[in-house]
Amino acid sequence: MACAKQVIVCVAALVAIAALFSAGCRRQVTYHDDVAPILARRCVRCHSSSGLAARPSLERYEDVVRFRERIRLAVWTRSMPPWLADDTGVCGRWKDALWLPNDEVQTLVSWLEGSLPAGEPRDAPAPADPTPALEHVDAVLDAGASFAPGLVERAYRCFVVDPGLAKDRLMTALRVYSTDPRMVAQITLFALESEKAEADADALDRASPEPGYPCYGSPRVEPERLVASWTWDSPVLRFPRGTGLRLRAHRKLVIQVHYDVITSGLSASTRTRIDLELDDRGREASLVRLAASGFSLPPEQRLTSADSEMIVPSDVTLWGIAPRMHTLGKTLQVSRVGGGPSACLGAFEHWDFYRQRFFEYVAPVRLSRGDRLRVACAYDTQSRQDPVSSGDDIRDEDCAAFLYVTE
């Protein structure tokens, strides 16, 4: 028995020594070896002297140390990089996701909470891949003039544009250019579906003494159809390969721009242009609207909600989702709740009205006829003293998920 106890003590001592040896040999996390490469991949494209989010700059060790508390909080809460969709795999995986993997979050937070060792200087990390170009430019949408945005209503503007299409075409990609790209946070592109809608939009444009006309949730005319939702983190929006959305011949479009004047200031102006890539060889896709309507949210609530369901009318492939809420929105989730196996199809848990975009799956999802889908939205109405209605006004709310599907 005594010998057995001695063996146990010896084994325990060896395990402890091995653990101490391992800890002592573990490589120290440093700025140049570990932190800078992550920032180069995920952050510096925007947070640099030439980037869209010039402040704070994250190009140098001194800058990162200076803003370490802001960076730590942003990384820990996943408010940065600005990616609205959960990418853990529980509710889908998303193409080109800016979502930080858990190991990168841990590396950054541990270093930021520690002694901030610099390590040995190295060559600057390679920047993120350059923005892909369109394969060809087949039409150009030009706002026609510069506009000086401002706050509240002046932060949202609609411009009527004519792509000059002699026949129906499939739009497969677009690229956004602005003379001051830091001012353009988000763009929604609408197709006008009738002569009356075009005439009404033109009348709104003529009635405004400045370029374009004020708008918020929609182009303020009907019938209209959503054809693109873009945000500033990548100038190019490309739809799933081999698919496209139809643009009709001899029909105009509306560019709805959401401006951000924080960086450029209230006296600045910008002019926006969108190049379109058209390819008629692909499959035609549709954006199917799954939305709650007619709801009223109680005021002064830290958390309140709205939801709606729909039945899938035919077998389709779901390639991605474009979620939409307004400024009170907090989270939006799309789920299959009946028919096929229950599943979370998308969870957008870090809502930012200025970061709306189209999210494409890494692997598309097959939906069957009879599947029941639900959209559920959560809001914070503590800032409101009156009920908040669903609608397109600046004080209204929305709860919608546009499903990008093909037959």
Beta strands, then each sheet from edge to edge (+ up, - down):
strand 1: 139-142
strand 2: 156-161
strand 3: 169-178
strand 4: 184-192
strand 5: 213-214
strand 6: 224-231
strand 7: 236-238
strand 8: 243-247
strand 9: 253-259
strand 10: 272-278
strand 11: 283-291
strand 12: 296-297
strand 13: 304-311
strand 14: 316-324
strand 15: 329-338
strand 16: 343-348
strand 17: 359-367
strand 18: 372-379
strand 19: 388-389
strand 20: 400-406
sheet 1: 1+ 10- 3+ 7-
sheet 2: 1+ 10- 3+ 8- 11- 20+ 14- 17+
sheet 3: 5+ 2- 9+ 4- 6+
sheet 4: 12+ 19-
sheet 5: 13+ 18- 15+ 16-
end
